[in-house]
Amino acid sequence: MKPCAYTRRRFLAGGLALGAAASLGADAPDDLAGLAREIGWLPGAPDRFFFLQATDLHASELTSGALKMPDKFGGRNFVDDMNTLRPAPAFVALTGDLIAATSRQPATWPQAEAGFRRVNDLIVARLAMPCHMIVGNNDCSPEAFHKVWPDRPLTWSFDCHRLHAVGLYGYHTWRPENTNHAGILLDDAQLAWLARDLAAASGARTLALFTHEPLKDPDSHRIRRQLAPVLGAFPGEIWNIAGHNHGNAECVVRIGGKPVRVVETITPVGAWTPDKGAYRLFFVSDGRIVGTGLRWLTKDGEPLRFEAMPSGRMPAERIPVETALADGALRAFMVGEDEAALRQDVAQVTDRVSNLQFRKGAAATYRVPLSARGGTAAARLRLACSARLSAAFSPDGATWQTAEELVHAAGFATCRVPAALRDAQTLHIRLEAPPDQSVQLYGLAFLPA
């Protein structure tokens, strides 16, 4: 793809034309040129361009769903605003959940096809720039996707000067019973393709890695483990551009020893109710992303303001759940990895690839040999979980002792293993969700006293 090259005169003329039509906040940049100046991106060099991201359209939510709107995107929408940008963006990436209510259950695929056709007619066909798409947890039907776009790959890559862009489809390994929010994961063929692709792109200064679910999320622990070798070998900067959580956020997470800058963006119509939303602009200079900005719009696509998000200061680093779980532990087990060998009875919970979902009051039991616990020194149990789980211990699976001093804070629950059971050759552990709350379990670890 050949991106736009901007002269200063062309850029300022286009930016001021856009600003004249916009309704802007008092302290916001008043046009596209002002946004770029605030970020520190100036036109003139041939390797300077910008691209756009929009995410979580949920275009099929017309009469139901959190972001439901009658005739959603049928009138003016964010595409009309994107098309007014002068000079034109190099491309736009739509990062998943184009529609809603779709899973790996075949019964959901006919409505998915209808939803994708709506996206094509109201969004993609109206865009005046190249468009690249991935799908998310709410639209993970390649079958329906390819009925509408038979020639569009679900996983793709391309170069834009010295920026290398990759879009990943992370739901190929899902089974119908995995339900939603199971976490993204690559199969062996996808992982091998990515390794070859990044090896061939070693001259790029930046990798823009588009995923639906952010790589910093707990649900992404398995794909972080997969990506560690290939991202660790990439010589340039790495940005993970995502959606899923319906909010604007930035952080840094380390994968394979490399700092990965994770950027999340709100939906074009709002967070969890239709109100105002945004799409994001990424400014690139000599192969590096030098800043981003938000273009705020009403839910009906009327322009509100620009907001600059300079990239000179690195955002806070997020400690991955698997790193925090293993901190100081004798042994740690993440769900879907080594943890699976310890399962004894998980009939009441749902296996969601990267977590076990405990519905209200549901329980699961583990059978953990002494060697797997790290020996008799294992005096405490730590759980990585979304909410409080109760725990009980047994030497035989028949008589149970309730956990002592169970404390839940910041996504982890910790309790003491009864002293009389610490040298048991096999320790049975029963975890149970409260009767009024569902809980996700991501892993468990054994700690010394």
N, C-alpha and C positions, 0 to 999 in steps of 0.2 A: 504494500500500500504506500502511496506517495502522499505524505501529509502536506498541509498548507504551509507555505513560507510567507511570512508577513513582513511587509515594509512598515515603518513607523507611521507613514502618512495613511496607508490603507487601514492600519489597525485603529488609529485614532478616529478616522472618519467613520468606520464601522461601529466602534464602541460608542461614540457620541450619538449616532443615530439610534442605537438601542436605548441609550439612557433617556432620550427625549420622550420615549413612549412609556417609561416605567414609573411606577409609584413607589418611592423609595423612602426608607427611614432616614432620620436627620443625620445620624452618625454613620450611615452605611456608604460604601462607595457608590457614586451616582451613575456609573455606567461600567461597561465591560473594561474599558481602558483604565478607569479608576481602580477597579478591582485588581487588575494586573499590576498597576503601580504600587498599590498597597502591599501586595505579595512580594514585589521585587522582581517581577518578570517583565522584561522590556523587549519589544519586538526589534527585529533588525537582522538577527543571525539566521542563516538558512535552517538550522536544526532546532528552531523554536516553534512549538505548536501547542495546542491544548486539545484535550478530549473530554468527553462527558460520561457520567454514570447516572443511571436511574435504576431504581430497584423496588421490588415488592409491589408491583402494580395491582395485584389481586383484581384484575380486570373483569373477572367473572362474578364478582360480588356485587350483584345488582339489588337483590331483595333480602339477602341474608349475609351474615358475616360482619366482623367488627368494622370493616371499611366499606360497607355497602353504600351505594349511591345509585339512584335510578338513572338509567342510561349513562353509566359510568364511562367517561372519556368520549361519549358520543358527540359532545359539542366541542368547545374550545378546551384544550388540555395542554400539558407541559410540552408536547411536541411542537405546538405552534410557537411557543416561546423559544425553544431550541432553534427552530428554523429561522428566527430573526437575528441570531447572533452573526455579527460581521466583524472580522472574517469568520468563515465557517469553521467549526471544529473538525479535527481530523477524523473522528469517529465517535460513536456513542456505544457504550456497553450496558446492556440490560441484565442485571445480575440476579435473576431468578425470582420465583414466585410471581411469574407473569400472570398466573391465574391462581385459583384456590381450590380446595376440597378434592385434590387429586392424590392418589397414593399408588402403590404397586398392586392394588386390588383392581382387576380388569373391569369391574362394574363401574369404576369411576372414569374410565377412559372416554366413553362417548361424550360426556359433558366437558371433559378436558379438550377434546377436539373442537367442540363449539367455542370454548373459551379461547383457545389459541387462534381460531379464525377471527375472533373479535379483536385480539391483540394485533393480528396482521392487518386487519382493515382499518383500525382506528389509531394504531401506533406505528407499526413498522412501515406500512405502505406510504404513510404521510411524512416520514422522516426525509429530510433533504441531505442526509449525510450517510456514510456507511454505518451499518448497525451490526453488532455482534451480540449474541444472546447465550446465556446459560439458563438452566432450570434449577429450581430449588426444591425444598421439601414438600411444598404445597402443589407442585406441578410436575412431579417426577414420573412422567409417562413418555418415554421416547417413542412409544407406539403412536400416541396421539400427536406428539410434536412433529414427527416425520410425515404424518398424513397432511399436515399443513405446510411444512417446509421440508420436502423430501431431500433437498440437496444441502441443508444446513447441518454441519456436524455439531454434536453436543460437546465435544472437546476440541479445542482449536488453538492455534498460535499464529502469530505474525510479527513482523518487525516494523517499527515506525521510527526511522532513523536509528538511533542507538538505544531505543527502548524496545524490549521484547515483551509482548503481551501473550498471556496464556489464560484460557478459560477452561475450567475443570467441571466435569459432570461427576458428582460424588455419590450417586445413588444406585449404581449398577449392581452393587452387592446386596441391596435391600431385598428382603423377602416380603410377601404380602402381610405376614403377621407382625412385621416390625413396627407398623403404624408410623406416626409422625414423630419428628424430632429425634431421629435415631442417630444422627451424626453422619458426616460425610466420610467416605472411604473409597479408595481406588482398588480395582482388581489388579492382578499381576500384569496383564497386557497394558493397562493404562499407566501403571507405574513405570514399566519398561519404556513406553512411548515418551513419557515425561523426561526420563533420564536421558534418552537420546536427544530429545528436543532441546533441553537445557545445555547439554554438552555442545551442540551445534551453535548455540547462541552465546558462547563464552565471550564474544566480543561486545556484547551489550553492556551498557553501564547500569541499566535498571531492569529488573524483572517486575512487571505489573501482573500479579497473579490474581485472577478474578475467580472467586468462589462465592456461593450463595451464603453459606454459614461462615462467620469469621473464624480464622484459625486460632484465635485466642479463647474460644468458648470451651467449656468443659466437654461438650459433645464432640469436639474436634480432637480429642486426645489421641485417637487411633490414627487419624491421618497425619497428625504431627509426627508420630513415630515413623510412619511411612516416608514422609517428606524429608526427614532429618538428613539422610545421606545426600539426596540430590540438591536440596537447598543449601546444605553446608558446603557443597562443592562449587556453588555458583559464585563467581568472583565479584559481582556487582551488588548494588543495593537491591533490596527486595521490599515491595509494597504488596500487601494483601488487600484487595478492594472488594468489599462485601456488603451485604445487607442483612436480612433475616430478623434483626432485633428491632427494626422500625425506629431507630434513633440515630443521632449523629454522635459519633465517638471515635477517639483515636487512642491507641496504645502501642507499645512495642512488646512483642513476645519473641523469645529466643527459640529457634528451631534449628537443630544441627549446629548449635553454637553461633548461628547468624542472627543478628537483630532483624526481625521482620516487622515493618510498620503496618499495623492493621487499621484500616479506615472503614468505618461503617456509616451508612447514609440512611436518612429517613425516607419514607415513601413520598411520592409526588403529591399525595392528598392529605397527609397527616401521619401521626404515629399510630394510634389504635382507634381513633374516631376521625371521620372526615372533618378537617379544619383547614390548616395550611400545611404545605409540605415543601419539598425542595428536590432539586437534582444537584449534582456536584460537578464542578469543573476542576480538571487537573492540568496544571501548567508545566510544560516540559522545556528544559533548556539544555542543549548538548547532551541529550540522553538521560538527564536526571529530572525527577519531579521536584520542582522548587517550591511548590505551594498548591493549595487547593482553595476553592471557594464554593459557597452555596448560593444557589439561585432560588430564593423563596418565592412561592406562588400561593394563591388561594387554591382551595380544593377544585375550583373550576378553571384553573390555569391562568388566572390573571396575575401579572407580575407584581411583586411586592418590593423586594430589595435584593441586593447582593450582600454576602457576608464573607470577608476574607479570612482564610485559615492558613497563616504563614507556616512554612515547614522548617524554619531555621532552628526552632527549639524542639528537641525530641520530646515526644510525650512520655508519660510515665510507663515504666516497664511492668507488664503483668506476669506474675509467676504462674505457669501452667499448673493445672490441678494435679497432674502426675508428679511434678517436681515437689509441690507442697506436700502431697501425700507421703512421698518417700523420704522427706526430710527427717533425719534422725531415726528412721525405721530400720528394723532388722530385716524385714521382708515386706514388699508391697506388691499388690496385685490389682491391675486395672481391669475393669469389666470388658469382656470380649477378648482379652489377651490371656495371661496366665490364670486369671481368676476363674475361667470356665472349668478348669480341672478340679476345682474345689467344690463345685456345686453338688448339693445332695437332693434338694427339693425346691425347684423354682416354678412349680406349676401355677402358683397364684400370681406370679409377676410376669411382665412382658419383656422379652429380650429385644432391646432396641439398638442392637449393634454396638453402641458405645456406652449404653447405660441400661440398667434394669429399672423398669418402672413399677413401683409399688403403688397400686391403687389404694384407696382408703381402706385401712385395716388389713391389707394383704401382708403375707409373710413369706420368707424364704429361709432355707437352712443351708449351711455350709458344713463340710466335713474336712477338717484341717489337721493333717499329721503334725507331729511335734517338729519334724525337720523342716516342714514348710513354714512353721511359725518362727523359726530362728532359734529353736531350743528352749530350754526352761527360762531363759532370760526374758522371754516375751511376756511382759506384765500388763501391757495395755493394748487395746484395740482402737484403731483410728479408722473412721469411715469418711469417705468423700461423698457427700450427699446434699441434695438441694434443700432438705428440711430434716427435722429431727426423726431419727429411727430409734426405736427401743431395741435393746439387745439382751439375749439370755444365753447362758453357756451350759453345756452338759458333757459328761464323759462318755455317755452311752446313747444319747438321743432320746432318753426316756425321762430322766429326772433333770430338771432345769433350775438354774440359779440366775436370778435377774442381775443384770450388770450393775456394778457399783460406780457411783459418782459419774454418771453420764452427763457430759457437757456438750452442747452444740453451739458453735459460733463460727461465723465467716465461712460457711460451706463445709465444715468438718464437725463430726461428732466423735468424742473420745471417751472411753470408759476403761475401768480396770478389769482385768481378767481375774476371777476369784483365785486367791492364792493356792487353794487346795487343788485347783485344776491345771496349774501351770506346767506340771510335769506329766500330764496325761498324754499317752501315746497318740490319742486321737481326741481332738476337741471339736465338739459340735457347737455351732453358733447359729442362733435363730434371730433374724432381724424382722421387725414388724413396723409397718407404717401406722400412724395414729388413725383413729376411726374417722376423723374429719378432714384428712389431708392426704393428697398423693405425694410421693417422694421419688426422686431419681437417685439411684446409687451408681457412682462412677468407679469406686474402688475401695479396697480395704488394706490396712497395713498393721503390722505388729511392731510394737515399740518396747524398749526396755523400761524399767521403772524410772 
